[in-house]
Amino acid sequence: MNRSTTRGAGVAFGIAAATFGSILFAPGTATARPLTCVQPPGGETVLIAGVAGCGARADLSSNAAALGNAGVGFAQAAASGAALGVGHAGGTGAAEANRGLVAAFALGPQSVAIGAVDQPGLSVAVSGPRGQSFVGAADKGVVCGGGLSAVANFGTGQACLSNGVQTWHTP
């Protein structure tokens, strides 16, 4: 990957992250309380209330956390991994990490963000309204589509960004 492609992907991902962050922390219309599942090594936590749900599972060497805020968040970690899954305002975020760090943020109606990695390094999947994103191990790659979505696998150098009309990928 050349320097200009890396810089361009970094700038695009930074803009996407700032946009999705502002959506996440903006006042929501949901009336239910957010559900938080935090699981230190060696257990499982599951909570469901109305349209919100969260689940976190970790083996003895890992940590997992999930947030369901009028959405569904799920995280599972193993082999010294860490996972974070966030479902906000109708989104579904799921993260599964083996040896690595992965976060999946689904923000908005029917958005889906999935992260499933089995190598060391940080990976992030973010989707906005109608967006779909996936980050996996090197052989699975990254996928962005539908509406707003962004993905980065810093361990493999793979990334993509979609504005709902056009999608960009790192080579």
N, C-alpha and C positions, 0 to 999 in steps of 0.2 A: 504494500500500500504506500503510495507516495505521500509526501508531506502535505500538499494542497488538498488531497482527498481527505486525509486525516483531519486537517484543520477545518475543512468544510463540514464534515460529519460532526465534529465536536461542537461547532457553532450551532448547527441545526439541532443537534440533540440538546444543547443548553437552552435554546429558545423553546423547544418542545417541553423540556422539564419545567421551565419557569411557567409556561402556560398551564400545564397540567397541575402544577403546584398551586397556582392561584385558583383553579377550579376546585381542588381538594379542600382548600381552606376557606372558600367562599361560603357564606351562609346557605344552608340547604333548605329544601322545602319539606324534608322528611320530619315526621313527628316522633318516630321511635328513637330511643336512645341508641347510640352506637354500641356494638358489642366488641369487646376486646378479648382475644385469646392469646395469652403469653405462656409458652411452654419451655421451661428450662430443661436441661438434660433429663431424659428418662421418663417420659409420660405423654399424655394426650389430654387436650381440653377441647370440648365442643359446646357451643352455645347457639340456640336458635330462638328468635323472638320475632314473630310476624314475618316481614319480608327481609329481615336481616339475619345473618348467620356468620359464624366464624368457627374455625377449627385449626388447631395447631398440634403437631405431633413431632417429637424429637427422640432420637435414640440417646444413649448414655453419653455420647461425645458431642452432641449438637444442641442448637437452640432454634426455636421457631416462634413466630408471632403472626397474628392475623387480626384484621379489623373488618367488621361488617357494619357499614353505616348506610342503612336502607339498601344494602347490597350484600354480597357474600364474599368473604375472604377465607382462604385456606392456605396453610403452610405446612410443609413436612421437610424435616432435615435429618440427614444421617451421615456417618463417616466424617465427623468433625465439620459438618456443614452448618450453614445458617440460612434461614428462609423467612421471607416476609410476604404475606399476601393481603391485599387491600381491595375490597369491593365497596364502592361509594355510589350512592344515588342510582341504584339499578345496575351497577356493574358487577362483574365476577372476576376476582383476581385470585390466581392459584400459583403457588411457588413450591417447587420441590428441588432440594439441593442435596447432592452427595459430594462431599469434599469441597464444595465451593460456596459462594455467597450469591443468592438470587433474590430478587424482589419483583413482584408483579403488582401493578396498580391499575385497576379498572375503574374509570371515573365517568359515570354517566349511563344513560339508558342503554341497556343491553350490550354494553361494551364487554369485551373479554380480553384479559391479559394472562398469559400462561408462561411460566418459566420452569424449565426442567433441565438442570445441568448436572453433569457427573465429572467435572474437572475443576481444579482450583481456579480461583479468579472471581471477579464480580460480573454479574449479569443482571440487566434490568429490562423489564417489559412494561410498557405503559400504553393504555388505550383510552381514548375519549369516546364521546357519544358515537355509537354505531361502529366504533373501531374494533379491530381484532389484531392482536399482536402475540407473537410466540418467540421465545428464545430457547434454544436447546444446545446440546453439545455440538462440537465442530461439524460432525457428520449430519446433524439435523438442520443446522443453520438458523436463520432468523426469518420471520415473516411479519410484514406490516400490511394492513389492508382495511377495506371498509371505510371507516371515518378516520378521525385523527388517531395516529398510533406512532410509537417510536420504540425501538429496541436497540440495545447495545450489549454485546458480549465482549467485555474487555480482555478476557483470556484468549479469545480467538481472533479478535480484531474485526468481527462481523457486526454490522449495524444496518438499520434501515429507518426510514422516516416516511410517513404517509400523511398527506393533508386531506385525504378523502377523495382526491381527484388524481393525484400523481404520487408515485412512490419512488424513493431514492434508496439505493443500496450501496454499501461499500463493496469494492471489488473482491 
